[in-house]
């Protein structure tokens, strides 16, 4: 019993140390980026500023909003920049408790999911924002001069980043379902019509109430679902070969008798 307690305490201590290292990495990057906090926010606001009429600026309705909003944006950028260190700390804590084949699968999974989430954010920033903001600006009446509030803009951007980042994780979810044996590839193919309907429902709830942004979220979700099915076929083959490799020693053991040739 005392050994179990010591092991549990040692795991808690290691978890604390890993969390502290991850937090320190984020804080160090945040402190280094703070002198450019205003420039970072200007870069984030660039897609919106390109669609505003000439001479129009975004507004801040709060007293301390011009300070806190750039700080929040810088903190987000610091977390994304320090994400490799954070993920390494998570991996270093979890890896000793995994089997060899689980480690071979988990490391590409963590790396791939991180890259996909960043690709989702990049797709949202470089393509979706410009398209949606231009559509809204052209649709707005000429008697209205848009002047977005910077805090509301940050909230909108964060929602869209999370939505598209999670959307790009669809292949990872599909691969996990197949790898763990929860769902077969045939079932995933049969569920395709329901996934398409569900994608447009999710897009209608998450994105602004316009057709353009809904399609820009739903269509990539459906395409990424198909990509997950394609990759899952290779994962299923690898899984079958692993099972055959595990069963082969058992067959050899069964043949090691006096009648074995």
ROBA-288099 format. One record per residue (C-alpha): residue number from 1; residue in three letters; chain; z, x, y negated. Coordinates in steps of 0.1 Angstrom, whole numbers, plus 2048, in hexadecimal, padded with zeros to 3 digits. Each point is the difference from the previous one (the first is absolute). Example, Ala and Ser with C-alpha at 12.3 -4.5 7.8 and 13.67 -1.06 7.14 Angstrom:
residues 2
> 1 ala A 84E 87B 82D
> 2 ser A 7F9 80E 7DE
end
This chain:
residues 261
> 1 unk A 800 800 800
> 2 unk A 808 81C 7E8
> 3 unk A 7DF 811 808
> 4 unk A 7EE 7E0 7F7
> 5 unk A 813 7FD 7DF
> 6 unk A 7F8 825 7F8
> 7 unk A 7DB 7FA 807
> 8 unk A 800 7E0 7EB
> 9 unk A 811 812 7E3
> 10 unk A 7E8 81E 803
> 11 unk A 7E3 7E8 7FE
> 12 unk A 80F 7EF 7E1
> 13 unk A 805 822 7EF
> 14 unk A 7DC 80A 808
> 15 unk A 7F3 7DF 7F2
> 16 unk A 814 806 7E0
> 17 unk A 7F2 823 7FC
> 18 unk A 7DC 7F3 806
> 19 unk A 804 7E4 7E7
> 20 unk A 80F 818 7E6
> 21 unk A 7E2 818 804
> 22 unk A 7E8 7E4 7FC
> 23 unk A 811 7F3 7E1
> 24 unk A 803 823 7F1
> 25 unk A 7DA 804 806
> 26 unk A 7F8 7E0 7ED
> 27 unk A 818 808 7E4
> 28 unk A 7F2 823 7FB
> 29 unk A 7DD 7F3 7FE
> 30 unk A 80C 7E4 7E9
> 31 unk A 811 819 7E8
> 32 unk A 7E1 816 800
> 33 unk A 7E9 7E2 7F7
> 34 unk A 817 7F0 7E5
> 35 unk A 7F0 814 7E3
> 36 unk A 7DF 7EE 808
> 37 unk A 80F 7DE 806
> 38 unk A 7EC 7F0 7E4
> 39 unk A 7E0 810 80B
> 40 unk A 805 7F4 824
> 41 unk A 805 7DC 7F3
> 42 unk A 7E0 803 7EB
> 43 unk A 7EE 80B 81F
> 44 unk A 80D 7E2 813
> 45 unk A 7F6 7E9 7E3
> 46 unk A 7DD 80E 7FD
> 47 unk A 7EF 7E5 815
> 48 unk A 80F 7E5 7EA
> 49 unk A 7F9 813 7E0
> 50 unk A 7DB 803 809
> 51 unk A 7FC 7DA 801
> 52 unk A 813 7F8 7E0
> 53 unk A 7ED 7FB 7DF
> 54 unk A 7FD 81F 7EA
> 55 unk A 81F 805 7EB
> 56 unk A 816 7EB 817
> 57 unk A 81F 80F 810
> 58 unk A 81A 7F6 819
> 59 unk A 821 7F4 7F2
> 60 unk A 825 804 808
> 61 unk A 817 7E2 7FA
> 62 unk A 820 812 809
> 63 unk A 814 819 7EB
> 64 unk A 803 81A 81B
> 65 unk A 7E1 7F6 814
> 66 unk A 7EA 81C 7F1
> 67 unk A 818 819 80F
> 68 unk A 809 7F0 822
> 69 unk A 7DE 7F6 80B
> 70 unk A 7F1 823 7FE
> 71 unk A 81F 80D 812
> 72 unk A 7FB 7E6 81C
> 73 unk A 7DC 80A 804
> 74 unk A 809 825 801
> 75 unk A 81A 7F9 81A
> 76 unk A 7E5 7EE 815
> 77 unk A 7E9 81E 7FD
> 78 unk A 81C 818 808
> 79 unk A 807 7ED 820
> 80 unk A 7DC 800 80B
> 81 unk A 7FC 825 7F7
> 82 unk A 820 808 814
> 83 unk A 7F6 7EA 81D
> 84 unk A 7F6 81D 817
> 85 unk A 823 80E 7FD
> 86 unk A 810 7DE 806
> 87 unk A 7EB 7FA 81F
> 88 unk A 808 822 80D
> 89 unk A 825 7F9 7FD
> 90 unk A 7FB 7DF 813
> 91 unk A 7EC 812 81B
> 92 unk A 819 81C 804
> 93 unk A 81C 7E7 805
> 94 unk A 7ED 7EA 819
> 95 unk A 7EB 819 813
> 96 unk A 81C 80F 816
> 97 unk A 807 7DE 80F
> 98 unk A 7DB 7FA 80A
> 99 unk A 7EE 809 820
> 100 unk A 7E3 818 7FE
> 101 unk A 7E5 7E5 803
> 102 unk A 812 7EC 7E5
> 103 unk A 801 81E 7E9
> 104 unk A 7DA 805 805
> 105 unk A 7FA 7DC 7F6
> 106 unk A 81A 7FC 7E5
> 107 unk A 7F6 81E 7EA
> 108 unk A 7DB 7F4 7FB
> 109 unk A 80D 7DD 7FB
> 110 unk A 817 80A 7E4
> 111 unk A 7E6 817 7F0
> 112 unk A 7E5 7E5 804
> 113 unk A 815 7E4 7F2
> 114 unk A 809 815 7E1
> 115 unk A 7DC 809 7F9
> 116 unk A 7F5 7DB 805
> 117 unk A 81B 7F4 7E8
> 118 unk A 7F4 819 7E5
> 119 unk A 7DC 7F6 806
> 120 unk A 80A 7DC 7FB
> 121 unk A 810 809 7DE
> 122 unk A 7E2 815 7F6
> 123 unk A 7E8 7E4 80A
> 124 unk A 814 7E8 7EB
> 125 unk A 802 817 7E1
> 126 unk A 7DC 80C 800
> 127 unk A 7ED 7E1 80B
> 128 unk A 815 7E1 800
> 129 unk A 811 803 7DE
> 130 unk A 7E0 806 7ED
> 131 unk A 7EE 7E3 812
> 132 unk A 81D 7E7 7FC
> 133 unk A 808 809 7DC
> 134 unk A 7DB 7FE 7F6
> 135 unk A 7FC 7DE 811
> 136 unk A 81F 7F3 7EE
> 137 unk A 7F4 80E 7DE
> 138 unk A 7DE 7F0 804
> 139 unk A 80F 7DF 80B
> 140 unk A 81A 7FE 7E3
> 141 unk A 7F6 7EA 7E1
> 142 unk A 7F3 813 7E3
> 143 unk A 81C 7F2 7EA
> 144 unk A 81A 813 813
> 145 unk A 808 825 7FA
> 146 unk A 812 80E 81F
> 147 unk A 81E 816 7FA
> 148 unk A 812 805 822
> 149 unk A 824 809 801
> 150 unk A 806 822 810
> 151 unk A 81D 7F4 815
> 152 unk A 7EC 7E3 80E
> 153 unk A 7E3 817 806
> 154 unk A 816 818 814
> 155 unk A 80D 7E3 815
> 156 unk A 7DC 7F5 807
> 157 unk A 7F5 823 808
> 158 unk A 81D 806 818
> 159 unk A 7F9 7DF 812
> 160 unk A 7DB 809 804
> 161 unk A 808 824 80C
> 162 unk A 818 7F3 81A
> 163 unk A 7E8 7E5 80B
> 164 unk A 7E2 817 804
> 165 unk A 815 81C 80F
> 166 unk A 80D 7E9 81B
> 167 unk A 7DD 7F1 805
> 168 unk A 7F3 823 809
> 169 unk A 81C 802 81A
> 170 unk A 7EF 7E5 815
> 171 unk A 7EF 819 818
> 172 unk A 822 811 806
> 173 unk A 810 7DE 809
> 174 unk A 7E3 7F8 817
> 175 unk A 802 822 812
> 176 unk A 826 7FC 804
> 177 unk A 7FC 7DE 810
> 178 unk A 7E7 80D 819
> 179 unk A 813 821 806
> 180 unk A 821 7EE 808
> 181 unk A 7EE 7E6 816
> 182 unk A 80A 7E2 7EB
> 183 unk A 7DC 7F4 7FB
> 184 unk A 7E1 809 813
> 185 unk A 7DE 807 7F0
> 186 unk A 7F1 7E0 80D
> 187 unk A 81C 7EC 7EF
> 188 unk A 7F9 812 7DF
> 189 unk A 7DB 7F7 802
> 190 unk A 808 7DC 808
> 191 unk A 818 7FF 7E2
> 192 unk A 7E5 80C 7E8
> 193 unk A 7F9 7DD 7F0
> 194 unk A 826 7FA 7FA
> 195 unk A 803 823 7F1
> 196 unk A 7E4 7F9 7E7
> 197 unk A 810 7DF 7F5
> 198 unk A 822 811 7FE
> 199 unk A 7F1 81C 7EB
> 200 unk A 7F3 7E8 7E6
> 201 unk A 820 7ED 800
> 202 unk A 815 820 7FA
> 203 unk A 7E7 80B 7E5
> 204 unk A 804 7DE 7EF
> 205 unk A 826 803 7FF
> 206 unk A 802 825 7F6
> 207 unk A 7E4 805 7E8
> 208 unk A 7F9 7EF 7DE
> 209 unk A 7F0 7DD 802
> 210 unk A 7DC 80C 7FE
> 211 unk A 7E6 802 81B
> 212 unk A 7F7 824 7F9
> 213 unk A 822 810 806
> 214 unk A 805 7E9 81F
> 215 unk A 7DF 80C 80F
> 216 unk A 808 824 7F7
> 217 unk A 820 7FE 815
> 218 unk A 7F5 7E9 81C
> 219 unk A 7DF 811 809
> 220 unk A 80E 823 804
> 221 unk A 81C 7F1 815
> 222 unk A 7E7 7F1 818
> 223 unk A 7EC 820 801
> 224 unk A 81F 815 807
> 225 unk A 809 7E8 81B
> 226 unk A 7DF 806 811
> 227 unk A 805 826 7FB
> 228 unk A 822 7FD 811
> 229 unk A 7F0 7EE 81E
> 230 unk A 7E6 81C 803
> 231 unk A 81A 81C 7FF
> 232 unk A 816 7EC 818
> 233 unk A 7E5 802 81B
> 234 unk A 804 826 800
> 235 unk A 826 7FD 7FF
> 236 unk A 7FE 7E9 81E
> 237 unk A 7EB 81A 813
> 238 unk A 819 81C 7F8
> 239 unk A 81D 7E9 80B
> 240 unk A 7EE 7FA 821
> 241 unk A 7FB 825 806
> 242 unk A 824 807 7F9
> 243 unk A 80B 7E6 819
> 244 unk A 7E8 80F 81A
> 245 unk A 80E 822 7F9
> 246 unk A 824 7F3 805
> 247 unk A 7F7 7EF 821
> 248 unk A 7ED 81E 80E
> 249 unk A 81F 815 808
> 250 unk A 80F 7E1 812
> 251 unk A 7E2 7FD 816
> 252 unk A 802 825 809
> 253 unk A 825 7FC 808
> 254 unk A 7F8 7E3 817
> 255 unk A 7E7 814 814
> 256 unk A 818 81D 806
> 257 unk A 80B 7F7 822
> 258 unk A 7FB 80D 824
> 259 unk A 7E1 7EB 802
> 260 unk A 7F1 80C 7DF
> 261 unk A 7E0 814 804
end
